[in-house]
Amino acid sequence: MRYLGLDLGTKTIGLAISDKTGLIASSYEVLRHDNNPNDCLDELKSIVESLNVEALVLGLPKNMNNTLGERAEETIKFKKILEEQLKLPVYLEDERLTTKSAESLLIKGDTSRKKRKKVIDKVAATIILQSFLDRRRK
């Protein structure tokens, strides 16, 4: 089963894709939007169709005390829109500290600040998707 991981941000959506067996996540792309992720729906639909994606994994930005804040509520609304528009299951995955982890990985890899800014969202999406895949396998 092939999954598409999404890291929803205020101006971007980071994407990651799993292999066909659903074991390994890889960074894919960053979609840009102007404070309205719904602007990316046509592009997402095209990606889903071209890669034969069967389900989506959307990062849920919980607060550190496990409560849901404003960003999490926006994410849940976007999840419902994705399910309606793409007609696929959308799983929520806790994304606490994924951007921080992605930044640490990129710094360790000696990625310049300028390049980090361009790829951090898709690296975070990869961490979200890989976490989901690992948990699902257990």
Backbone as numpy.savetxt, mean C-alpha at the origin, in Angstrom:
# Nx Ny Nz CAx CAy CAz Cx Cy Cz
-2.18 -16.77 -5.70 -3.03 -15.59 -5.70 -2.14 -14.35 -5.70
-2.45 -13.42 -6.56 -1.65 -12.20 -6.68 -2.34 -11.05 -5.96
-1.54 -10.34 -5.13 -2.04 -9.23 -4.33 -1.37 -7.92 -4.74
-2.11 -6.83 -4.58 -1.56 -5.49 -4.76 -1.62 -4.81 -3.41
-0.47 -4.35 -2.92 -0.40 -3.63 -1.66 -0.46 -2.14 -1.90
-1.16 -1.42 -1.02 -1.32 0.02 -1.15 -0.98 0.73 0.15
-0.18 1.78 0.03 0.11 2.67 1.15 -0.50 4.03 0.79
-1.65 4.32 1.38 -2.40 5.53 1.06 -1.84 6.72 1.82
-1.41 7.72 1.07 -0.91 8.95 1.68 -1.79 10.12 1.28
-1.48 11.30 1.80 -2.30 12.47 1.50 -2.13 12.94 0.05
-0.98 12.65 -0.56 -0.75 13.07 -1.94 -0.29 11.94 -2.86
-0.03 10.77 -2.29 0.45 9.64 -3.09 -0.18 8.33 -2.61
-0.09 7.33 -3.48 -0.43 5.96 -3.11 0.76 5.11 -3.55
1.44 4.53 -2.57 2.54 3.62 -2.89 1.96 2.25 -3.21
2.53 1.60 -4.23 2.04 0.29 -4.65 3.15 -0.75 -4.58
2.74 -1.95 -4.20 3.62 -3.11 -4.22 2.82 -4.27 -4.79
3.50 -5.22 -5.41 2.83 -6.36 -6.02 3.45 -7.65 -5.49
2.61 -8.65 -5.31 3.14 -9.95 -4.89 3.44 -10.78 -6.13
4.23 -11.82 -5.94 4.42 -12.78 -7.02 3.14 -13.59 -7.16
3.05 -14.42 -8.17 1.82 -15.18 -8.43 1.47 -16.16 -7.32
2.47 -16.58 -6.56 2.21 -17.53 -5.48 1.78 -16.83 -4.18
1.87 -15.52 -4.15 1.48 -14.78 -2.94 2.46 -14.93 -1.80
3.74 -15.10 -2.12 4.77 -15.28 -1.09 5.68 -14.07 -0.93
6.00 -13.40 -2.04 7.01 -12.34 -2.02 6.42 -11.05 -2.56
6.62 -9.95 -1.82 6.17 -8.62 -2.24 7.33 -7.86 -2.85
7.04 -7.09 -3.90 8.03 -6.24 -4.55 7.45 -4.86 -4.76
8.31 -3.85 -4.64 7.88 -2.48 -4.91 7.42 -2.37 -6.35
6.40 -1.55 -6.57 5.88 -1.44 -7.93 5.88 -0.01 -8.46
5.13 0.89 -7.82 4.96 2.22 -8.39 4.42 3.18 -7.32
4.48 4.46 -7.62 3.86 5.49 -6.78 2.90 6.29 -7.66
1.64 6.32 -7.25 0.64 7.12 -7.96 0.48 8.44 -7.22
0.37 9.51 -7.95 0.21 10.84 -7.33 -1.23 11.30 -7.50
-1.75 11.95 -6.45 -3.09 12.53 -6.51 -3.07 13.87 -5.78
-4.09 14.65 -5.98 -4.15 15.99 -5.40 -5.14 16.00 -4.23
-4.75 15.37 -3.13 -5.58 15.27 -1.92 -6.88 14.51 -2.14
-7.00 13.78 -3.25 -8.19 12.97 -3.50 -7.75 11.66 -4.15
-7.58 10.61 -3.35 -7.11 9.34 -3.90 -8.06 8.74 -4.93
-9.32 9.17 -4.92 -10.27 8.67 -5.92 -9.84 9.03 -7.34
-8.99 10.06 -7.47 -8.46 10.45 -8.78 -7.62 9.32 -9.40
-7.16 8.39 -8.59 -6.29 7.30 -9.06 -7.06 6.02 -9.41
-8.38 6.04 -9.28 -9.14 4.81 -9.46 -8.99 4.20 -10.85
-9.02 5.01 -11.90 -8.87 4.47 -13.25 -7.50 3.84 -13.44
-6.49 4.50 -12.92 -5.12 3.97 -13.01 -4.99 2.67 -12.22
-5.59 2.64 -11.03 -5.56 1.42 -10.21 -6.28 0.28 -10.93
-7.41 0.57 -11.51 -8.17 -0.45 -12.22 -7.35 -1.03 -13.38
-6.66 -0.18 -14.09 -5.82 -0.62 -15.20 -4.68 -1.52 -14.70
-4.06 -1.13 -13.59 -2.97 -1.93 -13.01 -3.49 -3.29 -12.54
-4.62 -3.29 -11.87 -5.23 -4.52 -11.38 -5.51 -5.48 -12.53
-6.06 -4.96 -13.61 -6.38 -5.80 -14.77 -5.13 -6.31 -15.48
-4.15 -5.42 -15.67 -2.95 -5.83 -16.41 -2.09 -6.82 -15.64
-2.12 -6.77 -14.31 -1.29 -7.67 -13.50 -2.07 -8.87 -12.96
-3.35 -8.97 -13.34 -4.20 -10.07 -12.85 -4.25 -10.15 -11.33
-4.45 -9.00 -10.70 -4.53 -8.93 -9.24 -5.87 -9.50 -8.80
-5.84 -10.31 -7.73 -7.06 -10.95 -7.23 -7.55 -10.35 -5.92
-6.69 -9.59 -5.22 -7.08 -8.96 -3.97 -6.11 -7.82 -3.66
-6.59 -6.87 -2.86 -5.77 -5.73 -2.48 -5.52 -5.75 -0.97
-4.36 -5.22 -0.58 -4.01 -5.08 0.83 -3.71 -3.61 1.07
-4.54 -2.98 1.88 -4.46 -1.55 2.13 -3.95 -1.31 3.54
-2.90 -0.51 3.65 -2.34 -0.19 4.96 -3.31 0.64 5.78
-3.53 0.23 7.04 -4.41 0.95 7.96 -3.56 1.67 8.99
-3.56 3.01 8.96 -2.70 3.78 9.88 -3.32 3.94 11.27
-3.14 2.92 12.09 -3.64 2.97 13.47 -2.72 3.86 14.31
-3.29 4.40 15.37 -2.49 5.13 16.35 -1.67 4.13 17.16
-0.63 4.61 17.81 0.24 3.71 18.57 -0.51 3.00 19.70
-1.61 3.59 20.19 -2.40 2.94 21.26 -3.50 2.05 20.68
-3.41 1.74 19.38 -4.31 0.83 18.67 -5.69 1.43 18.37
-5.85 2.73 18.53 -7.12 3.38 18.18 -7.06 3.85 16.73
-8.23 4.19 16.21 -8.32 4.68 14.84 -8.51 6.19 14.85
-7.66 6.89 14.12 -7.75 8.33 14.02 -8.37 8.75 12.70
-8.22 10.03 12.39 -8.80 10.60 11.18 -8.26 9.93 9.91
-6.96 9.70 9.83 -6.36 9.07 8.65 -6.89 7.64 8.47
-7.08 6.93 9.58 -7.62 5.57 9.49 -9.05 5.59 8.98
-9.83 6.56 9.41 -11.21 6.68 8.93 -11.23 6.95 7.43
-10.33 7.82 6.95 -10.24 8.08 5.51 -9.85 6.82 4.75
-8.96 6.04 5.33 -8.52 4.79 4.71 -9.68 3.80 4.60
-10.49 3.70 5.64 -11.64 2.80 5.63 -12.65 3.23 4.56
-12.85 4.53 4.41 -13.73 5.03 3.35 -13.18 4.66 1.97
-11.86 4.81 1.80 -11.23 4.47 0.53 -11.34 2.98 0.26
-11.23 2.16 1.30 -11.38 0.70 1.16 -12.74 0.37 0.56
-13.79 0.99 1.06 -15.15 0.73 0.56 -15.27 1.14 -0.91
-14.67 2.26 -1.27 -14.70 2.72 -2.66 -13.96 1.73 -3.56
-12.80 1.26 -3.10 -12.03 0.28 -3.88 -12.85 -0.99 -4.11
-13.49 -1.48 -3.06 -14.29 -2.70 -3.18 -15.44 -2.51 -4.18
-16.09 -1.37 -4.12 -17.21 -1.09 -5.04 -16.73 -0.94 -6.48
-15.63 -0.21 -6.67 -15.17 0.10 -8.02 -14.40 -1.05 -8.68
-13.59 -1.76 -7.90 -12.74 -2.80 -8.48 -13.32 -4.21 -8.35
-14.37 -4.34 -7.54 -15.04 -5.64 -7.35 -14.07 -6.73 -6.89
-13.15 -6.35 -5.99 -12.18 -7.28 -5.42 -12.18 -7.14 -3.91
-11.76 -8.21 -3.20 -11.63 -8.06 -1.75 -10.46 -7.12 -1.41
-10.66 -6.32 -0.37 -9.61 -5.41 0.10 -9.38 -5.72 1.58
-8.16 -6.15 1.91 -7.81 -6.47 3.28 -7.06 -5.29 3.89
-7.36 -5.02 5.16 -6.65 -3.96 5.87 -5.49 -4.57 6.65
-4.34 -3.93 6.59 -3.15 -4.39 7.31 -2.58 -3.24 8.13
-2.34 -3.50 9.40 -1.77 -2.49 10.30 -0.46 -1.98 9.70
-0.38 -0.67 9.54 0.82 -0.10 8.91 1.65 0.76 9.86
1.43 0.61 11.15 2.21 1.42 12.09 3.70 1.24 11.87
4.38 2.35 11.78 5.84 2.42 11.66 6.39 1.91 10.32
5.56 1.63 9.33 6.10 1.13 8.06 6.90 2.20 7.32
6.45 3.45 7.36 7.21 4.50 6.68 8.55 4.69 7.35
8.57 4.61 8.67 9.82 4.72 9.43 10.75 3.55 9.06
10.21 2.35 8.97 11.00 1.18 8.58 11.53 1.33 7.16
10.67 1.84 6.27 11.09 2.03 4.88 12.22 3.04 4.81
12.10 4.12 5.56 13.16 5.13 5.55 14.47 4.56 6.09
14.40 3.77 7.15 15.60 3.14 7.70 16.27 2.23 6.68
15.45 1.44 5.97 16.01 0.56 4.93 16.71 1.35 3.84
16.07 2.44 3.42 16.66 3.25 2.35 17.93 3.95 2.81
17.97 4.40 4.05 19.18 5.04 4.60 20.31 4.01 4.67
19.99 2.80 5.16 21.00 1.74 5.23 21.53 1.41 3.84
20.68 1.51 2.84 21.08 1.24 1.46 21.76 2.44 0.81
22.04 3.48 1.60 22.74 4.68 1.14 22.00 5.39 0.01
20.66 5.42 0.11 19.84 6.11 -0.87 19.81 7.59 -0.53
20.02 8.43 -1.52 20.05 9.88 -1.28 18.68 10.37 -0.80
18.68 11.48 -0.10 17.44 12.05 0.43 16.44 12.32 -0.70
16.94 12.83 -1.82 16.08 13.15 -2.96 15.41 11.89 -3.52
16.18 10.82 -3.66 15.63 9.58 -4.19 14.71 8.91 -3.17
15.05 9.01 -1.88 14.20 8.43 -0.82 12.80 8.99 -0.91
12.71 10.29 -1.12 11.41 10.96 -1.17 10.55 10.40 -2.31
11.19 10.00 -3.41 10.46 9.48 -4.57 9.98 8.05 -4.38
10.70 7.25 -3.60 10.40 5.81 -3.52 9.86 5.33 -2.18
9.88 6.19 -1.17 9.53 5.73 0.19 8.13 5.13 0.27
7.18 5.68 -0.47 5.80 5.19 -0.39 5.66 3.79 -0.97
6.37 3.49 -2.05 6.27 2.13 -2.60 7.05 1.13 -1.75
8.10 1.59 -1.08 8.81 0.70 -0.15 7.92 0.41 1.06
7.22 1.42 1.55 6.28 1.22 2.67 5.17 0.26 2.24
4.67 0.40 1.02 3.63 -0.51 0.51 4.16 -1.94 0.46
5.43 -2.09 0.11 6.05 -3.42 0.06 6.11 -4.04 1.46
6.46 -3.24 2.45 6.51 -3.72 3.84 5.11 -4.13 4.31
4.11 -3.31 3.98 2.71 -3.62 4.34 2.29 -4.95 3.71
2.53 -5.08 2.41 2.13 -6.30 1.71 2.88 -7.52 2.21
4.20 -7.39 2.43 4.97 -8.54 2.90 4.52 -8.96 4.30
4.18 -8.01 5.15 3.67 -8.33 6.49 2.39 -9.14 6.39
1.50 -8.71 5.49 0.24 -9.42 5.27 0.50 -10.84 4.77
1.38 -10.97 3.78 1.67 -12.27 3.20 2.30 -13.22 4.24
3.22 -12.69 5.05 3.88 -13.51 6.07 2.87 -13.98 7.13
2.00 -13.09 7.56 1.00 -13.41 8.58 0.01 -14.43 8.04
-0.35 -14.29 6.79 -1.30 -15.18 6.14 -0.74 -16.61 6.01
0.54 -16.70 5.80 1.20 -18.00 5.62 1.26 -18.80 6.92
1.28 -18.11 8.05 1.45 -18.81 9.33 0.23 -19.57 9.78
